[in-house]
Amino acid sequence: MSKRKSIIPKTTNSRRLSNKFEEVQLIYRNKTKAKDRPNITSPDAAYKILLDSWDKDQISLLEEAKILLLDNSLKLMSIASVSKGGLTGTVVDPRIVFAIALKRRASCFILCHNHPTGNLKPSESDLSLTKKFVEAGKLLNINVQDHLIITQNNYLSLANEGLIDPP
């Protein structure tokens, strides 16, 4: 039978080791009271807030993805840009999105990205990404409320199209 080797050298004591690594702490401070945050109860409300937050000079030029982070009352907690891409696509990393949602203590979020071409039809990649996020959200108990595809003039809600099962 083989003996397990320790990854900590015998000459290193725990005090010296703890000084070499950062301590992880969970600290959270609300800057805006819940009563002062808008309620996002429809894709239209989400679209208006997203459009207001988008760089008007870039919405028809480069693809970008953002998330609206919501509490359990569907009040907006934060808007986060999670990816900026090129003319025809952007890469959205679920680890980044869920890290932000967890840090913000979000109960759910709305995923959104723009189509610079103005075409609101979701691509296979859009649908696949949505499915991946919904499944990950189930595991972490952070629901994906919707996935909006937006342009400067309109939007498409995948939830309204029946492409996301309601949480």
C-alpha positions in Angstrom: 0.0 0.0 0.0 1.4 3.4 -1.0 1.5 6.3 1.4 -0.1 9.6 0.3 2.3 12.5 -0.1 1.4 15.9 1.3 1.5 18.7 -1.1 2.7 21.0 1.7 6.4 20.7 2.4 7.2 19.6 6.0 9.3 22.7 6.5 6.4 25.0 5.9 4.1 25.7 8.8 0.5 26.8 8.3 1.1 30.4 9.5 3.7 31.0 6.8 1.6 29.3 4.2 -1.5 31.4 5.0 0.5 34.6 4.5 1.3 33.5 0.9 -2.3 33.2 -0.3 -5.2 35.5 -0.4 -8.1 34.9 1.9 -11.5 34.7 0.2 -14.2 36.7 1.9 -17.8 37.2 0.9 -18.7 40.9 1.4 -21.7 42.7 -0.1 -23.0 46.2 0.1 -26.1 47.4 -1.7 -25.7 50.8 -3.2 -29.3 51.2 -4.3 -32.3 50.4 -2.1 -34.7 47.7 -3.5 -37.5 50.2 -3.5 -35.5 52.5 -5.9 -34.7 49.7 -8.4 -37.0 49.1 -11.5 -39.1 46.0 -11.8 -38.4 44.0 -14.9 -41.7 42.2 -15.5 -41.7 42.0 -19.3 -39.3 41.7 -22.2 -40.3 45.2 -23.2 -39.2 46.7 -19.9 -35.9 44.8 -20.2 -35.4 46.0 -23.8 -35.9 49.7 -22.8 -33.3 49.4 -20.0 -30.8 47.5 -22.1 -31.2 49.9 -25.1 -30.6 52.8 -22.7 -27.4 51.2 -21.5 -26.0 50.3 -24.9 -23.4 52.4 -26.8 -25.5 53.8 -29.6 -22.4 54.1 -31.8 -21.7 50.4 -31.4 -25.1 48.6 -31.4 -25.2 48.4 -35.2 -21.4 47.8 -35.5 -20.2 45.1 -33.0 -21.9 42.2 -31.2 -22.0 42.5 -27.5 -23.6 40.4 -24.7 -25.0 41.8 -21.4 -26.9 40.4 -18.5 -29.6 42.0 -16.4 -29.2 40.7 -12.9 -32.5 40.4 -10.9 -33.5 39.7 -7.4 -36.3 37.3 -6.5 -38.8 40.1 -6.9 -37.5 40.7 -10.5 -36.1 44.0 -9.4 -33.0 45.1 -11.4 -29.8 44.7 -9.3 -27.2 45.4 -12.0 -26.4 45.4 -15.7 -23.1 43.7 -16.7 -21.4 43.5 -20.0 -20.1 40.0 -20.4 -18.6 39.9 -23.9 -17.7 42.1 -26.8 -17.0 40.6 -30.1 -16.8 41.4 -33.8 -19.1 42.1 -36.6 -20.8 38.7 -36.6 -20.4 37.1 -33.2 -19.2 37.2 -29.6 -18.2 34.5 -27.2 -20.1 34.3 -23.9 -18.4 32.3 -21.2 -20.9 30.7 -18.8 -18.3 30.7 -16.0 -18.0 34.5 -16.2 -21.7 35.0 -16.4 -22.5 32.8 -13.4 -19.5 34.1 -11.4 -21.0 37.6 -11.8 -24.5 36.4 -10.9 -23.3 34.6 -7.8 -21.2 37.5 -6.7 -24.2 39.9 -7.1 -26.5 37.4 -5.3 -28.9 37.4 -8.3 -31.9 35.0 -8.2 -32.1 35.1 -11.9 -30.9 37.0 -15.0 -31.9 38.0 -18.5 -29.2 37.2 -21.1 -29.1 39.7 -24.0 -27.0 40.3 -27.1 -27.3 42.5 -30.1 -27.4 41.6 -33.8 -25.6 44.4 -35.6 -27.2 43.3 -38.9 -30.6 44.1 -37.6 -31.8 40.5 -38.1 -33.7 39.3 -35.1 -33.8 35.6 -36.0 -31.8 33.5 -33.5 -29.0 31.5 -34.9 -28.4 27.9 -34.0 -25.5 29.2 -31.9 -27.9 31.5 -30.0 -30.3 28.6 -29.3 -27.5 26.3 -28.2 -26.0 29.0 -25.9 -29.5 29.6 -24.4 -30.0 25.9 -23.7 -26.5 25.7 -22.0 -27.3 28.6 -19.8 -30.7 27.3 -18.8 -29.2 24.0 -17.8 -26.4 25.6 -15.8 -28.9 27.9 -14.1 -30.9 25.0 -13.0 -27.9 23.4 -11.4 -27.0 26.7 -9.5 -30.6 27.7 -8.8 -30.1 30.9 -10.8 -32.9 31.0 -13.4 -32.5 32.4 -16.9 -35.6 34.4 -17.3 -35.2 35.3 -20.9 -32.7 35.7 -23.7 -33.2 38.9 -25.7 -31.8 39.5 -29.2 -31.8 43.3 -29.7 -31.3 45.8 -32.4 -31.5 49.6 -32.3 -35.1 49.4 -33.3 -36.6 46.2 -32.0 -36.0 43.0 -30.0 -36.9 39.3 -29.9 -37.6 37.5 -26.7 -36.8 33.8 -26.8 -39.1 33.2 -23.8 -42.0 34.9 -25.7 -41.2 32.7 -28.7 -41.5 29.6 -26.5 -37.8 28.8 -26.8 -37.1 29.0 -23.1 -39.2 27.0 -20.6 -40.5 29.3 -17.8 -38.7 28.9 -14.5 
